[in-house]
Amino acid sequence: MFGLAIHGGAGTLPRAEMSGELELKYQAGLAAALDAGYKVLQGGGTSLDAVTRAVMELEDSPLFNAGRGSVFTLDGHNELDAAIMDGRTLKAGAVCGVTHIRNPIELARTVMKHSEFVMLHGAGAEEFALSRGMALVPQSYFHTAERWQQLQRIRGGDAALSALTISHVGTVGAVAMDTEGRLAAATSTGGMTGKRYNRIGDSPIIGAGTYADDRSCAVSATGHGEIFIRAAVAHDICSRMRFGGRTLIDAVREVVLEELPALKGEGGVIAIDRSGHVAMEFNSEGMFRASRRAGEEARIAIYRT
């Protein structure tokens, strides 16, 4: 048995604002990322390789708020965060506030594999990238017209857009179990539209937006980062399974549908356990998501079905 789940962010555009053409584009983007990661697992590759490949595919797509399609800070820049974790060894790597890294998840994995650190920030993270032979890209690489327009609306005082900040977060992530039962999780994001002061959310924080432990499950989260940090969402789900005897589905539902709303937190998670069970739960109107397990067809969805 092996399996993979991915997400392209919770708090999607309201169904009334999602055109049929745009929905098909998102479904195609999710399918491409799911296929990329699934092929790794199908070929006997590791869960780490699968989540890395799937997230890189999402980072390369301008549709999602990670890598190329990242949102802009208030001063018109892009600041990207990412994290990855190995469930077997509990090793992890993360980067935050990087501005010239095409695939932040690749750098996060490089931090995990080739340094004694877990998290590197900004210019230091990019200096490390150069020391490992990774190329930098210009800020213009991340620019998309849609994200720039969102920033201009916020700069212009669009209260409606500001109130729907989650709708423009669109963090991406992946969780996987490979044929040897190893779990892994990866998350990448461009953060929050119009953010200031080098704000960092939950995605690169191990235990908040990203966590994997072969003794329980692997989790990647998306949503209101400050609340996910306060609730240690990813680690909480794993702990409910490991120490509380919860099933994956129960642990995920308790956290996403009870704990988060109590803190006024919006968002969702994807998770996979050591038996290959998959959970994809959210408390927002929708969540871009997809999954596939060995011997099964792919499942792709945006809104509740």
DOLUM-385939 format. One record per residue (C-alpha): x, y negated, z; residue in three letters. Coordinates in steps of 0.25 Angstrom, whole numbers, padded with zeros to 4 digits, always signed. Example, Ala and Ser with C-alpha at 12.3 -4.5 7.8 and 13.67 -1.06 7.14 Angstrom:
// residues 2
+0049+0018+0031ALA +0055+0004+0029SER 
END
This chain:
// residues 305
+0000+0000+0000MET +0004-0014-0003PHE -0003-0027-0004GLY -0002-0042-0006LEU -0011-0054-0003ALA -0009-0069-0007ILE -0015-0082-0005HIS -0015-0096-0012GLY -0020-0104+0000GLY -0033-0105+0008ALA -0042-0117+0007GLY -0044-0116-0008THR -0052-0126-0016LEU -0067-0126-0013PRO -0074-0116-0022ARG -0082-0127-0028ALA -0069-0134-0032GLU -0062-0122-0038MET -0065-0121-0053SER -0065-0107-0060GLY -0053-0110-0068GLU -0045-0114-0055LEU -0050-0102-0048GLU -0045-0093-0059LEU -0031-0100-0058LYS -0030-0097-0043TYR -0034-0083-0045GLN -0024-0081-0056ALA -0013-0087-0047GLY -0016-0078-0036LEU -0017-0066-0045ALA -0003-0069-0050ALA +0003-0070-0036ALA -0004-0058-0031LEU +0001-0050-0044ASP +0015-0055-0042ALA +0016-0050-0027GLY +0008-0038-0030TYR +0018-0033-0040LYS +0029-0034-0030VAL +0022-0025-0021LEU +0017-0016-0032GLN +0032-0014-0036GLY +0036-0010-0022GLY +0041-0024-0018GLY +0041-0030-0004THR +0030-0038+0002SER +0040-0049+0003LEU +0043-0049-0012ASP +0028-0048-0014ALA +0024-0060-0006VAL +0035-0068-0011THR +0032-0066-0026ARG +0017-0069-0024ALA +0019-0082-0016VAL +0029-0086-0027MET +0019-0084-0037GLU +0009-0093-0030LEU +0020-0103-0027GLU +0023-0104-0042ASP +0008-0107-0045SER +0004-0121-0045PRO -0010-0117-0040LEU -0006-0114-0026PHE +0000-0123-0015ASN +0014-0117-0015ALA +0026-0119-0023GLY +0023-0125-0037ARG +0008-0130-0033GLY +0012-0135-0019SER +0004-0147-0013VAL +0011-0161-0011PHE +0015-0167+0002THR +0009-0181+0004LEU +0022-0188-0001ASP +0021-0179-0014GLY +0031-0168-0012HIS +0029-0153-0010ASN +0034-0146+0002GLU +0033-0130+0002LEU +0033-0120+0013ASP +0033-0105+0012ALA +0036-0092+0021ALA +0038-0077+0020ILE +0038-0066+0030MET +0042-0052+0030ASP +0033-0043+0038GLY +0043-0032+0040ARG +0055-0040+0046THR +0047-0053+0050LEU +0057-0061+0043LYS +0052-0074+0037ALA +0056-0086+0029GLY +0050-0099+0027ALA +0052-0113+0020VAL +0044-0126+0022CYS +0045-0140+0016GLY +0053-0135+0004VAL +0051-0144-0008THR +0059-0138-0020HIS +0057-0123-0018ILE +0049-0117-0030ARG +0045-0104-0022ASN +0046-0107-0007PRO +0042-0093-0003ILE +0055-0088-0010GLU +0063-0098-0002LEU +0055-0093+0011ALA +0059-0079+0008ARG +0074-0083+0005THR +0074-0090+0019VAL +0069-0077+0025MET +0079-0068+0018LYS +0091-0076+0017HIS +0091-0085+0030SER +0091-0083+0045GLU +0079-0093+0045PHE +0064-0092+0044VAL +0060-0106+0039MET +0068-0117+0032LEU +0062-0131+0028HIS +0063-0141+0017GLY +0077-0145+0012ALA +0084-0134+0021GLY +0075-0124+0014ALA +0079-0129+0001GLU +0094-0129+0004GLU +0092-0114+0008PHE +0085-0111-0005ALA +0097-0117-0013LEU +0107-0109-0005SER +0099-0097-0009ARG +0100-0101-0024GLY +0085-0105-0025MET +0082-0116-0034ALA +0074-0129-0030LEU +0063-0135-0039VAL +0059-0150-0040PRO +0047-0155-0033GLN +0040-0157-0046SER +0039-0141-0047TYR +0028-0141-0037PHE +0020-0152-0043HIS +0006-0149-0048THR -0004-0159-0052ALA -0015-0154-0043GLU -0007-0154-0030ARG -0002-0168-0034TRP -0017-0173-0035GLN -0020-0167-0022GLN -0010-0175-0015LEU -0015-0188-0022GLN -0028-0185-0017ARG -0023-0184-0003ILE -0015-0197-0005ARG -0027-0204-0009GLY -0035-0200+0003GLY -0043-0189-0002ASP -0049-0184+0011ALA -0056-0173+0005ALA -0043-0167+0000LEU -0036-0169+0013SER -0048-0162+0020ALA -0045-0150+0011LEU -0030-0149+0013THR -0031-0134+0014ILE -0037-0134+0000SER -0024-0138-0005HIS -0014-0130+0004VAL -0015-0117-0004GLY -0003-0110+0003THR +0001-0097-0004VAL +0005-0084+0002GLY +0006-0069+0001ALA +0006-0057+0010VAL +0010-0042+0006ALA +0013-0028+0010MET +0022-0020+0002ASP +0023-0005+0000THR +0032-0003+0012GLU +0022-0010+0021GLY +0030-0023+0022ARG +0022-0036+0024LEU +0026-0050+0020ALA +0019-0064+0019ALA +0023-0077+0012ALA +0017-0090+0011THR +0020-0103+0003SER +0014-0117+0003THR +0015-0131-0002GLY +0008-0136+0011GLY -0003-0146+0012MET -0006-0157+0002THR -0002-0170+0007GLY +0006-0165+0019LYS +0016-0174+0026ARG +0028-0173+0036TYR +0033-0160+0030ASN +0021-0153+0035ARG +0023-0138+0036ILE +0011-0128+0037GLY +0010-0114+0041ASP +0015-0107+0028SER +0030-0106+0031PRO +0027-0104+0046ILE +0029-0089+0050ILE +0017-0085+0058GLY +0008-0096+0053ALA +0006-0095+0038GLY +0015-0083+0035THR +0018-0070+0043TYR +0021-0055+0040ALA +0023-0044+0050ASP +0023-0029+0045ASP +0017-0025+0059ARG +0004-0033+0055SER +0002-0041+0043CYS +0007-0052+0033ALA +0000-0066+0033VAL +0000-0078+0024SER -0008-0090+0028ALA -0014-0102+0021THR -0022-0114+0026GLY -0021-0125+0037HIS -0006-0123+0040GLY -0006-0130+0054GLU -0017-0121+0059ILE -0011-0109+0054PHE +0002-0113+0061ILE -0005-0115+0074ARG -0012-0102+0073ALA +0000-0094+0068ALA -0010-0088+0058VAL -0001-0078+0051ALA +0006-0072+0064HIS -0008-0072+0071ASP -0014-0063+0061ILE -0002-0054+0062CYS -0002-0054+0077SER -0017-0051+0077ARG -0014-0038+0070MET -0001-0034+0077ARG -0005-0037+0091PHE -0020-0038+0090GLY -0023-0026+0082GLY -0032-0034+0072ARG -0033-0029+0057THR -0028-0039+0047LEU -0042-0043+0043ILE -0046-0046+0057ASP -0033-0053+0061ALA -0034-0062+0048VAL -0049-0065+0050ARG -0047-0069+0065GLU -0036-0079+0062VAL -0041-0085+0049VAL -0056-0085+0053LEU -0055-0087+0068GLU -0042-0093+0072GLU -0040-0103+0061LEU -0054-0109+0061PRO -0053-0111+0076ALA -0041-0120+0073LEU -0048-0126+0061LYS -0038-0119+0052GLY -0042-0116+0037GLU -0035-0106+0028GLY -0032-0091+0027GLY -0022-0080+0026VAL -0018-0068+0018ILE -0013-0056+0026ALA -0009-0041+0024ILE -0006-0031+0034ASP +0003-0019+0035ARG -0008-0010+0029SER -0010-0018+0017GLY -0023-0024+0022HIS -0025-0039+0016VAL -0033-0050+0022ALA -0035-0064+0016MET -0044-0073+0025GLU -0047-0088+0025PHE -0056-0098+0032ASN -0056-0108+0020SER -0065-0108+0008GLU -0055-0100+0000GLY -0041-0094+0000MET -0033-0091-0013PHE -0030-0076-0011ARG -0027-0063-0017ALA -0022-0049-0013SER -0019-0035-0019ARG -0016-0022-0012ARG -0010-0009-0019ALA -0020-0002-0027GLY -0030-0014-0026GLU -0035-0025-0035GLU -0030-0039-0032ALA -0040-0048-0024ARG -0040-0063-0028ILE -0049-0073-0021ALA -0050-0088-0018ILE -0063-0089-0011TYR -0071-0080-0002ARG -0077-0068-0010THR 
END
